[in-house]
Amino acid sequence: MTPEPVPHWPGRMIGSVHVRSTPEGPADQAVFVHGLAGSATNWTDLMDELKDTVTGHAVDLPGAGFSPAPPDGDYSVAAHSKAVIELLEHTGPAHLFGNSMGGAIAVRVAAARPELVRTLTLVSPALPDLLPRYGPVRVAAAAIPRLGEWVADRLRLVPVEQRITASMAMVWADMGACHPIRLRDAIEEQRRRDDLPYAGEAVVGSARGIVTEYFRWGADNLWRQAAKVEAPTLIVHGRHDRLVRPAMARKAYRTFRQVRLVLLPTAGHVAMMEMPRVVAAEARRLIGETRLGNAPLPG
């Protein structure tokens, strides 16, 4: 019989954002950044696997989870990156994790503030791709002025269970592997968010933020930012990812200075939720190699 998953970690406000943390333990700190329409609870199971290795802090980005909407209504990747940097300034230098849009945010943070990032672990990072899959095309459509708001309003008319099931079927390789408690958690969280006046605005604004990054040129382009990252980097892709092409790992290998690639043959877009034990083993290996500082990855 499948054991029940651990409860979600308790949260508190740190500055302008809500953060869920594991009990204070190891001296090494880790910060976890979720993707579009996600929250800190996306990292609960991975944080449990790593709690004997790092003290973990998963952030609800502005407008997501239990974090309030930003006063200026700015949901850009730059604004989200600023929120993560402020958390890192609170925790001190940490091992930084990011999934999907959170991966793009983590890249910006690692490039801008290398002294705050000991290692970088990216799970299906949303880095610019000239051949986006169906999912990113939907995100781009939602980012169109007025259309995005209309779609968000219409979606609220769809039963919560149907919305969550469709969303999880998109990001999991096998939704049947999702524990019923985690499915229930997601449904309850969506019901709570439906009552927030800024919930739709936060998702649409963040979608516009990541689409803007896909079309950004010059020195601020995310791939150019990736080339500046000094921290040893682990990139995890799921072979059955319907949102980010695993083939982008080849470009990542050519771009990041110190990088290890892991392709999981049975995972989708959220490997840290689908197989947290496997992702934790790879992250623990990287963290162990850098305990004495940002040493080069062995060949």
Wavefront OBJ file of the C-alpha trace (Angstrom):
o trace
v 0.000 0.000 0.000
v 1.362 3.442 -0.934
v 2.265 5.424 2.196
v 0.575 8.745 2.758
v 2.696 11.744 1.699
v 4.060 14.092 4.339
v 1.967 17.128 5.271
v 2.913 20.384 3.606
v 5.518 22.322 5.551
v 4.342 25.213 7.731
v 4.655 28.705 6.294
v 5.259 32.272 7.395
v 5.747 35.641 5.796
v 9.345 36.616 5.124
v 9.369 40.143 3.789
v 6.744 40.412 1.051
v 6.314 36.680 0.354
v 4.999 33.567 2.072
v 7.600 30.843 2.596
v 7.234 27.199 3.667
v 10.279 25.812 5.486
v 11.472 22.468 6.788
v 12.508 22.358 10.449
v 15.849 24.023 11.123
v 18.503 21.368 10.707
v 21.512 21.267 8.389
v 23.537 24.467 8.083
v 23.237 24.403 4.296
v 20.190 26.363 3.109
v 18.106 25.715 -0.001
v 15.492 27.881 -1.732
v 12.846 26.386 -4.047
v 10.979 28.358 -6.748
v 7.786 27.026 -8.345
v 6.475 27.449 -11.864
v 3.489 29.178 -13.473
v 0.226 28.605 -11.551
v 2.163 26.611 -8.950
v 3.047 27.273 -5.333
v 5.510 26.356 -2.600
v 3.686 23.055 -2.047
v 5.021 21.796 -5.393
v 8.280 21.148 -3.516
v 6.939 19.469 -0.348
v 8.014 15.934 -1.206
v 11.457 16.863 -2.533
v 12.061 19.007 0.544
v 11.196 15.993 2.696
v 13.763 13.882 0.853
v 16.426 16.569 1.323
v 15.625 17.671 4.884
v 18.677 15.831 6.265
v 20.909 17.545 3.688
v 19.609 21.131 3.627
v 17.194 23.359 5.514
v 14.663 24.105 2.803
v 12.596 27.205 2.069
v 9.958 27.087 -0.685
v 8.609 30.468 -1.745
v 5.123 31.366 -2.898
v 5.936 33.883 -5.621
v 4.046 37.212 -5.433
v 0.356 36.571 -6.051
v 0.744 32.773 -5.770
v 0.002 30.433 -2.888
v -0.386 32.491 0.277
v 1.689 35.448 -0.950
v -0.264 38.653 -1.526
v -0.414 40.389 -4.873
v 2.452 42.833 -5.423
v 1.355 46.439 -4.802
v 2.578 47.530 -8.237
v 0.962 44.595 -10.077
v 4.325 43.579 -11.556
v 4.467 39.837 -12.311
v 7.466 39.932 -14.632
v 10.325 37.463 -14.311
v 12.485 40.370 -13.124
v 10.008 41.188 -10.344
v 9.763 37.548 -9.280
v 13.566 37.346 -9.329
v 13.741 40.334 -7.002
v 11.453 38.542 -4.532
v 13.697 35.455 -4.619
v 16.817 37.567 -4.132
v 15.239 39.188 -1.082
v 14.565 35.727 0.357
v 18.166 34.659 -0.347
v 19.418 37.762 1.398
v 17.410 36.576 4.404
v 18.582 32.925 4.311
v 22.151 33.636 3.231
v 23.881 31.803 0.347
v 21.804 28.772 -0.606
v 21.337 25.954 -3.063
v 18.731 27.280 -5.506
v 16.079 25.097 -7.163
v 13.625 26.115 -9.881
v 10.954 24.369 -11.939
v 9.599 25.612 -15.280
v 9.063 29.391 -14.943
v 10.806 29.061 -11.583
v 13.808 27.747 -13.496
v 13.905 30.893 -15.631
v 13.664 32.990 -12.471
v 16.446 30.979 -10.818
v 18.729 31.517 -13.826
v 18.247 35.294 -13.594
v 18.946 35.209 -9.861
v 22.087 33.068 -10.227
v 23.435 35.326 -12.980
v 22.696 38.551 -11.111
v 23.760 37.505 -7.604
v 26.321 34.688 -7.873
v 27.437 35.170 -4.278
v 23.996 34.035 -3.089
v 23.797 30.805 -5.111
v 25.948 27.831 -4.133
v 24.445 25.387 -6.641
v 21.632 25.620 -9.166
v 19.175 22.775 -9.799
v 16.699 23.298 -12.645
v 13.789 20.942 -13.284
v 12.406 21.401 -16.808
v 13.443 25.081 -16.895
v 11.389 27.368 -19.147
v 14.248 28.760 -21.227
v 13.525 30.287 -24.649
v 12.788 27.694 -27.333
v 12.085 28.491 -30.981
v 10.055 25.289 -31.279
v 7.744 25.466 -28.240
v 5.349 22.651 -27.468
v 1.555 22.870 -27.264
v 1.573 23.930 -23.622
v 3.741 27.054 -24.108
v 1.609 28.039 -27.111
v -1.412 28.022 -24.780
v 0.530 30.172 -22.315
v 1.326 32.624 -25.116
v -2.365 32.800 -26.054
v -3.293 33.496 -22.437
v -0.790 36.352 -22.433
v -2.566 38.250 -25.230
v -4.116 41.463 -23.848
v -7.787 41.050 -22.906
v -7.830 37.456 -24.197
v -5.916 36.268 -21.137
v -8.348 37.883 -18.746
v -11.313 36.492 -20.694
v -9.857 32.969 -20.575
v -9.192 33.282 -16.825
v -12.776 34.373 -16.193
v -14.186 31.549 -18.312
v -12.046 28.948 -16.580
v -13.581 29.877 -13.237
v -16.865 28.495 -14.582
v -15.291 25.051 -15.061
v -15.568 22.766 -12.002
v -12.408 22.844 -9.903
v -11.937 19.075 -10.086
v -12.009 19.199 -13.888
v -9.507 22.055 -14.053
v -7.039 20.400 -11.685
v -7.313 17.020 -13.397
v -6.618 18.589 -16.798
v -3.688 20.579 -15.429
v -2.091 17.596 -13.728
v -2.610 15.420 -16.799
v -0.594 18.014 -18.712
v 2.371 18.185 -16.334
v 2.594 14.607 -15.022
v 3.769 11.812 -17.314
v 1.324 9.468 -15.561
v -1.325 11.225 -13.532
v -2.340 7.875 -12.072
v 0.891 7.995 -10.070
v -0.278 11.104 -8.209
v -1.291 10.237 -4.662
v -4.999 10.935 -3.972
v -4.039 13.160 -1.050
v -1.928 15.362 -3.311
v -4.794 15.572 -5.802
v -7.153 16.551 -2.983
v -4.643 19.152 -1.760
v -4.486 20.713 -5.230
v -8.271 20.863 -5.534
v -8.680 22.463 -2.108
v -5.971 25.011 -2.875
v -7.614 25.957 -6.169
v -10.950 26.461 -4.424
v -9.245 28.821 -1.972
v -7.555 30.738 -4.773
v -10.802 31.103 -6.718
v -12.011 33.369 -3.916
v -9.013 35.718 -4.213
v -9.674 38.826 -6.328
v -6.171 38.815 -7.814
v -5.790 35.074 -8.572
v -6.506 35.333 -12.314
v -4.441 38.505 -12.642
v -1.441 36.776 -11.027
v -1.492 33.826 -13.436
v -2.095 35.944 -16.550
v 0.536 38.487 -15.485
v 3.112 35.766 -14.820
v 2.291 34.136 -18.170
v 2.939 37.454 -19.893
v 6.187 37.727 -17.961
v 7.554 34.404 -19.194
v 6.382 35.027 -22.781
v 8.253 38.345 -22.717
v 11.404 36.458 -21.750
v 11.044 34.116 -24.718
v 11.212 37.087 -27.081
v 13.836 39.117 -25.249
v 17.040 39.821 -27.163
v 20.405 41.265 -26.208
v 22.385 40.871 -23.010
v 19.262 40.238 -20.914
v 18.207 37.208 -22.978
v 17.863 34.214 -20.663
v 20.382 32.114 -22.568
v 22.960 34.892 -22.251
v 22.141 35.076 -18.572
v 22.625 31.305 -18.338
v 26.112 31.671 -19.812
v 26.986 33.975 -16.900
v 25.965 31.522 -14.178
v 28.964 30.557 -12.068
v 27.308 28.003 -9.779
v 27.586 24.288 -10.577
v 24.309 23.451 -12.293
v 22.123 20.338 -12.456
v 19.410 20.220 -15.122
v 16.709 17.557 -14.905
v 14.357 16.842 -17.794
v 11.530 14.314 -18.099
v 11.340 12.441 -21.373
v 7.537 12.786 -21.358
v 7.526 16.534 -20.697
v 4.652 18.054 -22.692
v 5.686 21.647 -21.981
v 9.480 21.868 -22.310
v 11.360 19.906 -24.959
v 13.989 17.636 -23.359
v 16.081 18.342 -26.467
v 16.779 21.781 -24.967
v 19.241 19.984 -22.676
v 21.737 20.016 -25.537
v 21.683 23.795 -25.713
v 21.943 23.974 -21.933
v 25.037 21.750 -22.034
v 26.686 24.150 -24.466
v 25.638 27.243 -22.503
v 26.097 26.739 -18.749
v 29.687 26.826 -17.503
v 29.472 23.823 -15.174
v 26.536 21.574 -15.883
v 25.309 18.022 -15.416
v 22.274 16.806 -17.336
v 19.843 14.128 -16.171
v 17.067 12.760 -18.390
v 14.403 10.780 -16.545
v 12.725 8.337 -18.957
v 9.401 8.075 -17.086
v 8.945 11.657 -15.836
v 7.016 14.615 -17.210
v 7.292 18.329 -16.455
v 7.346 18.168 -12.650
v 9.913 15.479 -11.860
v 10.371 16.808 -8.315
v 6.729 15.853 -7.662
v 6.633 12.708 -9.789
v 9.826 11.103 -8.495
v 11.214 13.195 -5.634
v 13.538 10.454 -4.400
v 15.363 10.284 -7.732
v 15.660 14.066 -8.078
v 16.830 14.290 -4.462
v 19.597 11.762 -5.100
v 20.938 13.840 -7.989
v 20.654 17.100 -6.031
v 22.317 15.551 -2.982
v 25.209 14.425 -5.154
v 25.717 17.955 -6.472
v 25.436 19.511 -3.022
v 27.902 17.007 -1.610
v 30.434 17.882 -4.294
v 30.232 21.567 -3.446
v 30.165 21.449 0.356
v 33.560 23.126 0.530
v 32.666 25.802 -2.019
v 31.796 26.007 -5.683
v 34.264 23.352 -6.804
v 34.189 22.368 -10.493
v 31.998 19.401 -11.332
v 34.070 16.251 -11.924
v 34.056 14.957 -15.452
l 1 2 3 4 5 6 7 8 9 10 11 12 13 14 15 16 17 18 19 20 21 22 23 24 25 26 27 28 29 30 31 32 33 34 35 36 37 38 39 40 41 42 43 44 45 46 47 48 49 50 51 52 53 54 55 56 57 58 59 60 61 62 63 64 65 66 67 68 69 70 71 72 73 74 75 76 77 78 79 80 81 82 83 84 85 86 87 88 89 90 91 92 93 94 95 96 97 98 99 100 101 102 103 104 105 106 107 108 109 110 111 112 113 114 115 116 117 118 119 120 121 122 123 124 125 126 127 128 129 130 131 132 133 134 135 136 137 138 139 140 141 142 143 144 145 146 147 148 149 150 151 152 153 154 155 156 157 158 159 160 161 162 163 164 165 166 167 168 169 170 171 172 173 174 175 176 177 178 179 180 181 182 183 184 185 186 187 188 189 190 191 192 193 194 195 196 197 198 199 200 201 202 203 204 205 206 207 208 209 210 211 212 213 214 215 216 217 218 219 220 221 222 223 224 225 226 227 228 229 230 231 232 233 234 235 236 237 238 239 240 241 242 243 244 245 246 247 248 249 250 251 252 253 254 255 256 257 258 259 260 261 262 263 264 265 266 267 268 269 270 271 272 273 274 275 276 277 278 279 280 281 282 283 284 285 286 287 288 289 290 291 292 293 294 295 296 297 298 299
